[in-house]
Amino acid sequence: MTRRNAELLLAALIIARSTSYILTKTGLEAMGPFTLLAIRFLLAFALLVMIFWKRFIHLQIQTLLRGMLLGLVFFAVMTAELFGLQTTSSSMTAFLENTAIVFVPIFEAILRKKLPTASVYISSAVTLLGVGLLTLHGNTVSLTQGELLCLLAALLYAAAIILTDRLAVKDDPFILGMLQVGFLGLFSLFAAFLFETPRLPSSGQEWAIIIALAIVCTGFGFTLQPVAQRYTSSERTGIFCALNPLVAAVLGWIILNERLGYQGIIGATLILLGLTASYLIKKPDQIT
């Protein structure tokens, strides 16, 4: 797989996960957040195992532990996001979480003891500006408890991207993605029994939402991320995070009649420019 194909796959994965905002918002009206996560991810894992069970025949303990570590980090990301959303607007949450765009190259520079390339600087700055224009709408960051939790989610997501980058080259990335989904569901189930009263969906609509979340947003959107990241850099993956608020804003405009406005259009344009900046800056023969 070439880097370009990997990034097209990564874009498709993030777009698929972006659809979860609308589905999750509806699902949370009927069940607790940890319960929803548990059913969503465990159902997705069960479906994946049913289809790809032969991939688990020679599963090694090291791969199992690495998948558990990825699942734990992503569970921490979602937990910080859920509690941050309780006291922070969704637009502010979207902006703060996507500061991971900046945190990933900073962390990588520290770990590698090497400054990022000019294209990474430009892409990150342009994309983050676009996210700000698309999401903030005149709001200012005041670092409330909820906003600090959203920043924690961004830091954890940056760590998850870098960890995935490192582990995807050591194991079968598809198996890692499946294990990540399974353990995330397992950790969510433990949290549901600790903080909620778990229950199964009780109506056709609830089951339809869960199945859509499990197949589209999880089975596809989460499982294949290690596969895509194996062929691109963690810095580029961080920049692609900006597709999340972009797609969510467009879906809100189309489905929920939410206003996008000139500021949102400019922000969306800057996000797209940021995503393509490295291709525009580099010569064609440098792109693989």
Secondary structure, 3 states (H helix, E strand, C coil): CCHHHHHHHHHHHHHHHHCHHHHHHHHCCCCCHHHHHHHHHHHHHHHHHHHHHHHHCCCCHHHHHHHHHHHHHHHHHHHHHHHHHCCCCHHHHHHHHCCHHHHHHHHHHHHHCCCCCHHHHHHHHHHHHHHHHHHCCCCCCCCCHHHHHHHHHHHHHHHHHHHHHHHCCCCCHHHHHHHHHHHHHHHHHHHHHHHCCCCCCCCHHHHHHHHHHHHHHHHHCCCCHHHHHCCCCHHHHHHHCCHHHHHHHHHHHHHCCCCCHHHHHHHHHHHHHHHHHHHHHCCHHHCC
